[in-house]
Amino acid sequence: MSVCSGAMRKSLVQVLGFVLSTLGWLFVSCTLAMDYWRVLFVGGKGGSWMIKASWYWSNLWRDCVTDTSSVTNCRDYDVLWAVTPYVQGVRGLLMAGMSLGFVAAVLCFIGMDCTYIGGSGEHKDKILLSGAAFHFVGGVSALAAYCLYTNRVASAAFSPAADRSVIRYGIGTPIFLGLAGNFFIILGSVLYAVTIIPTRMLSVCAARAEASPSYGQRTASKSLYTTAYRAPSGRSSGSRVSSISHDTRDKIPARDTFV
């Protein structure tokens, strides 16, 4: 019963890790298409009584401005090699992280105990551990992308040397959604590893214990060996050997007595 409950608990933890990691990558993928990565609200501008406020916002693909009349004007980013370097870096980190996350999701699906593919139990554990490592590395890559974007926006907003005419943006909703997704991804990879690493360590320790006998067993075998070849009490082994040779020399064969 305890073995069955342990296996069931392991499967439930792995399913929870799969759900959390998949939900995290869904959040990260949604942020790529979302607007308002950085946003600034400006009120009372435009020189017209119809336009009372404007919103300046940007994402990874364009810069836009929207006013209260629901008119949006956007400027798409130029060709790939003309994009701002840090935006290009954020794009690359997110794409790399999502690629690793796709591979990790496939590996973890194959390596979970509740699926019937992937081979034996030990082979499935290795596959699942590889998937957890891919999840962790991909989550760190996506986290680095959000941190890079946030750092550039915050440094431009709080820099005292920046010109007052420069637009000082704030952090938008996609950044917070992406950070929450990264938390789910890393938590899911940790749950995967928790179900494998302790079991692997216990199996390795058990194999080492079976391969090398314990100190008590070695001591017991040594004591048995010593007892089997120990001389009688009060007599040394040398005296025992001499007495045996003396008895053998005193004995006369039967054919010699006849003569």
BAKERO-669479 format. One record per atom (N, C-alpha, C, O, CB): x, z, y. Coordinates in steps of 0.1 Angstrom, whole numbers, plus 5000, padded with zeros to 4 digits. Glycine has a CB too. Layout:
XZY ...
END
This chain:
500850004988 500050005000 500950005013 500549935022 499150125000 502050085013 502850085024 503549955027 503749915038 503950195023 503949885016 504549755017 503649655023 503949575032 505049705004 502349655019 501349565024 501049595039 500949505047 500049575016 500949725042 500749755057 501949725065 501749675077 500449905058 503149735060 504349695068 504349545070 504649495081 505549735061 504049465060 503949315061 502849275071 503049185079 503749255048 501749345070 500649315080 501049345094 500749275103 499349395076 501649465096 502149495109 503149395115 503049365127 502749635109 504049355106 505049255110 504349125115 504749065125 506049225099 503349075107 502648955110 501848965123 501848875131 501648915099 501249085126 500549105138 501449105150 501149045161 499749235138 502649165149 503549165160 504049025163 504248985174 504749255157 504348945152 504748805154 503648725161 503948635169 505148745141 502448745157 501348665163 501248705178 500948615186 499948695156 501348835181 501348875195 502448815203 502248775214 501349025196 503648805197 504748745204 504448595206 504848545217 506048755196 503848525196 503548385198 502548365209 502648275217 503048325185 501548445210 500548435220 501148455234 500848385243 499348535218 501948565235 502548595248 503448485253 503448445265 503248725248 504348435244 505348335248 504648205252 505048135261 506348315237 503648165244 502848045247 502148055260 502147965268 501848015236 501548175263 500848195276 501848185287 501548135298 500048325276 503048245285 504048235296 504448095299 504648065311 505248325291 504748015289 505147875291 503947795298 504247705305 505547805279 502747835295 501547765301 501547805316 501347715324 500247815295 501847925320 501947965334 503147885341 502947835352 502248115335 504247875334 505347805340 505047655342 505447605353 506647825331 504447595332 504147455334 503047425345 503147325351 503647395320 502147525347 501147505357 501847515371 501347445380 500147615356 502847595373 503447605386 504147475390 504347455402 504547715386 504547395381 505147265385 504247175392 504647095401 505647195372 502947185389 501947095396 501147165407 500347105414 500947045386 501447295409 500747365419 501347345433 502547315435 500747515416 500447365443 500847355457 501247495462 501047595455 499747285466 501647495475 501947625482 503047705475 502847835474 500647705483 504047645471 505247725467 505747805479 506247915477 506347625462 505747745491 506047815503 504947775513 504547665513 507547785508 504547875521 503447845530 503647925543 504248035543 502047885523 503047865554 503147935567 501847905574 501347795575 504347885575 501148015579 499948005586 500248015601 500848105606 498948115582 499747915609 499947905623 498547895629 497847805627 500847785627 498247995638 496847995644 496947945658 497947975666 496248135643 495847885663 495647845677 496547735681 496947735693 495947965685 496947645672 497847535676 497047405675 495947395669 499047535666 497647295680 497047165679 496547105692 496446985693 495947165669 496247195702 495847135715 494447085715 494047015725 496747035719 493647125705 492247075705 491347195701 491747285694 492046955695 490147195706 489247305703 488747295689 488247395684 488047295713 488847185682 488447165669 489447225659 489147275648 488147025665 490747225663 491747265654 492247405658 492947425668 493047165654 491747505651 492047645654 493347695647 493947795652 490847725652 493647635636 494747695628 495247575619 494647475617 494347815619 496547595614 497147505605 497947575595 498447695597 498147405614 498047515584 498847565572 499947465569 499747355565 497947595560 501147515570 502347435566 502747485552 502947605550 503547445576 502747395543 503147435529 503947325522 503947205526 501847465521 504647365511 505447275504 505447315489 505147425486 506947285509 505747215481 505947245467 507247165463 508047135471 504747195458 507447145450 508647075445 508646925448 509646865445 508847105431 507546875453 507446725454 507146675468 507346555471 506446675444 506746765477 506346715490 506146825500 506046945496 505046635490 506146795513 505846885524 504546845530 504346725533 507046885535 503646935533 502346905539 501946995550 502547105551 501346905527 500946955557 500347045567 498847015567 498346905566 500847015582 498047125567 496547115566 496047195577 496447305581 496047175552 494947145584 494347215595 492947255591 492447225580 494347125608 492247315601 490947365598 489847255597 488747285592 490447455609 490247135600 489247025599 489446955585 488846855582 489546915609 490247025576 490446975562 491146845561 491046775551 489146965555 491946815571 492846705571 494246745567 494746835572 492846625585 494746675556 496046705551 496946595553 496646475548 495946755536 498046615559 499146515560 500346555552 500846665554 499446485575 500846465544 501946505535 503046405536 502846285540 501446515520 504246445534 505446365533 506146385519 506646495517 506446395545 506046285511 506646295498 508146295499 508746235508 506146185488 508746375490 510246375490 510746235487 510146155480 510746485480 511946215492 512546085490 513046065476 512646135467 513746065500 513845965474 514345935460 515146055455 515446145462 515245805461 515346045442 515946155435 517246215441 517446335442 516146125420 518146125445 519446165450 519346205464 520446255470 520446055448 518246195471 518146235485 517346365487 517046405498 517446125493 516946435476 516246555477 517146675480 518346665477 515446585463 516646775487 517346895490 518046945477 517346965467 516546995497 519346985478 519947025465 519347145458 519247145446 521447065468 518847245465 518347355458 516947325452 516647375441 518147475468 516247235458 514947185451 515347115438 514647125428 514147095461 516347035439 516746955427 517247055416 516947035404 517946865431 517947165420 518347265410 517147335404 517147355392 519247365417 516147365412 514947435407 514247335397 513747385386 513947465418 514147215400 513547115391 514247115378 513647125367 513446975397 515547105378 516347095366 516247215358 516147205345 517847065370 516347335364 516247455356 514847475349 514747515338 516447575365 513847435356 512447445350 512347345339 511747375329 511447425361 512747225341 512647125330 513447165318 513047155307 513146985335 514647215320 515547265309 514847375302 514847385289 516847305314 514247475309 513647585303 512347545295 512147595284 513247685314 511647455300 510447405293 510747335280 510047335270 509547325302 511847255281 512347185269 512747285258 512347265246 513547095272 513547385262 513847495252 512647565247 512547605235 514847585259 511647585256 510447655252 509647575242 509047635233 509647685264 509647445243 508947365233 509547375219 508847385209 508847215238 510847365219 511647375207 511447515201 511247535189 513147345208 511447615209 511247755204 509847775199 509747845189 511547855216 508847715205 507447735200 507347675186 506647735177 506447675209 507947555184 507847495170 508647575160 508147605149 508447355171 509847625163 510647705154 509847835151 509847875139 511947735160 509347905161 508648025158 507348005150 507048095142 508348095171 506647895152 505447875144 505847855129 505147895121 504747745149 506947785127 507447765113 507947895107 507747925095 508547655113 508647975115 509248095109 508348225108 508848315102 510348135118 507148215113 506248335112 505848355098 505648265090 505048325122 505648485094 505148515081 503748465077 503448445066 505248665079 502948455087 501548415085 501448265082 500348215079 500648455096 502448185084 502448045081 503048015067 503848095062 503147965092 502647905061 503047875047 504047765047 504147685037 501847845038 504847745057 505947645058 507147715062 507147825068 505547535067 508347655059 509547715063 510447765052 511547805054 509347815073 509947765039 510747815028 510647955025 509548015027 512247785031 511648015020 511648155016 511648255027 511748215039 512848185007 511448385024 511348485035 512648495043 512548495055 511048615029 513848485037 515048495044 515248375053 515748385064 516248515034 514948255048 515048135056 514148135068 514448085078 514848015047 512948185066 511948195077 512448295087 512248265099 510548235071 513048395083 513548495093 514648435102 514748455114 514148615086 515548355096 516548285104 515948185114 516348175125 517548215094 514948115109 514248015118 513548085130 513648045141 513247935110 512948195126 512248275137 513248335147 512948335159 511348385131 514348385142 515348435151 515948335160 516148355172 516448505143 516148215155 516548095163 515548065174 515848045185 516847975155 514248065170 513248035180 513148145191 512948115203 511848035173 513348275187 513348385197 514548365207 514348385219 513448515190 515648325202 516848295210 516548185220 516848195232 518048265202 515948075215 515547965224 514548005235 514647975246 514947845216 513548095231 512648145241 513348225251 513048215263 511548235234 514248305247 514948395257 515748315267 515748335279 515848495250 516548215261 517348135270 516548045280 516848035291 518348045262 515447995274 514547915283 513847995294 513747955305 513447845275 513448125290 512848215300 513848255311 513448255323 512348335293 515048275307 516148305317 516348185326 516548205338 517448345310 516348065321 516547945329 515447925339 515647895351 516647815320 514147945335 513047935344 513048055354 512748035366 511747945336 513448175350 513648285360 514648255370 514448285382 513948415352 515748195366 516748155376 516248055386 516648055398 518048095369 515347965382 514747865391 513947935401 514047905413 513947765383 513048025397 512248095407 513048185416 512748195428 511148175400 514048245411 514948325419 515648245430 515848285441 515848415411 516148125426 516848045435 515947995446 516347995458 517347915428 514747955443 513747915453 513448025463 513348015475 512447855447 513148145457 512848255465 513948295474 513748335486 512448375456 515148295469 516348325477 516448235489 516748285500 517548325469 516248105487 516448015498 515348035509 515648025521 516447865493 514148055504 513048075514 513248205521 513048205533 511648075506 513648315515 513848435521 515048435531 514948495541 513948555511 516048375527 517248365535 516948285548 517448315559 518448305528 516148185547 515748105559 514748185568 514848165580 515147975555 513948265562 512948335570 513548455577 513148495588 511848385561 514548525571 515048645576 516448635582 517048725587 515148755566 516948505583 518248485589 518248505604 517448425610 518848355585 518948595610 518948605625 519648485632 519348465644 519648735629 520448415625 521148295631 520248175631 520648075638 522448275624 519148175624 518348055624 517648025637 517248115644 517248065613 517447895640 516747855653 515347895652 514647895642 516947705655 514747945663 513347985664 512447865662 511247885658 513048045677 512847745664 512047625661 511847595646 511047515642 512547505669 512747655638 512747635624 511547705618 511247825621 514047675617 510747635609 509547695603 510047805593 510847775584 508747585596 509547925594 509848035585 508748055575 507748115578 510148165594 508947995564 507948005553 507848135546 508848215547 508147895543 506748165539 506648275531 506448225516 506348115513 505448365535 506548325507 506448295493 504948265489 504048345493 507048405484 504748165481 503348125477 503048175463 503848245457 503247985478 501748145459 501248195447 502048145434 502148225425 499848155445 502448015434 503147975422 504348055418 504748065406 503547835423 505048115428 506248195424 505848315416 506448345406 506948235437 504848385421 504348505414 503848475400 504048545390 503348575422 503048355399 502548315386 503748285376 503648315365 501648195388 504748215382 505948185373 506648305369 507148315357 506848095381 506848405378 507548525374 506748605363 507348665354 507748615386 505348605364 504548665354 504748595340 504848655330 503148675358 504848465341 505048385329 506348415323 506448415310 504948235332 507448425331 508748465325 508748595319 509348615308 509748465337 508048695324 507948825318 507248815304 507748875294 507048915327 506248735303 505548715290 506448645280 506548675268 504248635291 507248545285 508148475276 509248565270 509448565258 508848355283 509848645279 510948735274 510348845265 511048885256 511648795286 509148895269 508548995260 508248935247 508449005236 507249045267 507748815246 507448755233 508748735225 508648755213 506848625235 509848695231 511048675223 511548815218 512148815207 512148615232 511348915226 511749055221 510949095209 511449155200 511649155233 509649065210 508749105198 509149025186 509149085175 507349075202 509548905187 510048825176 511248895170 511348915158 510348685180 512248925178 513448985174 513249125167 513949155158 514448995185 512349205172 512049335167 511649325153 511949415145 511049405176 510849225149 510349215135 511449165125 511249165113 509149125135 512549115131 513549055122 514849135121 515349165110 513948915126 515349175133 516749235133 516749365125 517749385118 517149265148 515849465127 515949585118 515949555103 516649615096 514849685122 515049465099 515049425085 516349365080 516749405069 513849335082 516849275088 518149215084 519249325083 520049315074 518549115094 519249415093 520349515092 520149605080 521149645074 520249605105 518949645076 518749725065 519149655052 519749715043 517249765064 518849525051 519249445039 520749435038 521249445027 518549305040 521349415049 522849405049 523449535045 524449545037 523449365063 522949645050 523449785046 523249805031 524049865025 522849895055 522049765026 521749785012 522649705003 523149754993 520349755009 522949585008 523849495000 525249555000 525949554989 523949355006 525749605011 527049665011 527149795002 528149814995 527449705025 526049875002 525949994994 526049954979 526650024971 524750074997 525349844975 525349804961 526749744957 527149764946 524249704959 527349674967 528649614963 529749714962 530649704953 529049514974 529849824969 530849924968 530250054964 529350104971 531649944982 530750114953 530150244948 530450354958 531450344966 530750284934 529650454958 529750564967 530950654964 531450644953 528450644968 531250744973 532350834970 532050934959 532950964951 532650914983 530750974958 530451064947 530551004933 530951064924 529051114949 530150864933 530250804920 531750784916 532050804904 529650664920 532650754925 534050744922 534550874918 535450884909 534750684935 534150984924 534651114921 534251154907 534951214899 534251214931 532951124904 532451164890 533151084879 533551144869 530951134890 533350954881 534050874871 535550924870 536050924859 534050724875 536150964881 537551014880 537551144872 538551164865 538051034894 536551234875 536551364867 536351344853 536951414844 535451454873 535451244849 535251214835 536551164828 536851204817 534151114833 537251074835 538451024830 539551134828 540251134818 539050914839 539551224837 540551334836 540151434825 541051484818 540551414850 538851454823 538451544812 538751494799 539151564789 536951574814 538551354797 538751294784 540251304780 540551314768 538351154785 541151304789 542551304786 543251434790 544451444791 543251194793 542551544792 543051664796 543651744783 542951734772 542051754803 544751804784 545351884773 544652014771 543952054780 546851914776 544652064759 543952194756 544552304765 545652294770 544152234741 543752414767 544152514776 545252594770 545252624758 542952614779 546152634778 547352714774 548452634768 549552684765 546952814763 548252504767 549352414762 549452294771 548452234775 549052374747 550652254773 550852144782 550752014773 550752024761 552252144789 550651904780 550651774773 551851744765 551851684755 550251664783 553051784771 554351764764 554351844751 554851794741 555451804773 553951974751 553952054739 552951994729 553252004716 553552194742 551851944733 550851884724 551451764717 551351744705 549551834731 552251674724 552851564718 553951604708 554051544698 553451474729 554651704712 555751754703 555151814690 555751794679 556651854710 554051884691 553451944679 552851834670 552951844658 552352034683 552251724676 551751614668 552851554660 552751514649 551051514677 554051524667 555151464660 555751554649 556151504639 556251424671 555751684651 556251774642 555351774629 555851774618 556351914647 554051784631 553151774620 553251654612 553251654599 551651794624 553451544618 553551414612 554851414604 554951354593 553551294622 555951474609 557251474602 557151564590 557851544580 558351514611 556351674590 556351764579 555451714567 555751754556 555751894583 554551624570 553751574559 554451484550 555251394555 552451504565 554351494536 555051414527 554051334519 552951384515 555851504517 554251204518 553251114511 553151154497 554051224492 553650974512 552051114490 551851154476 552851084467 553251144457 550451114472 553250964470 554250904461 555550974461 556250964451 554350754465 555951034472 557151104473 557151234465 558151274460 557551134488 556051304465 555851424457 555951394442 556551484435 554551494460 555551284438 555651244424 557051234420 557551264409 554851114421 557851174429 559251154426 559951294426 561151304423 559951054436 
END
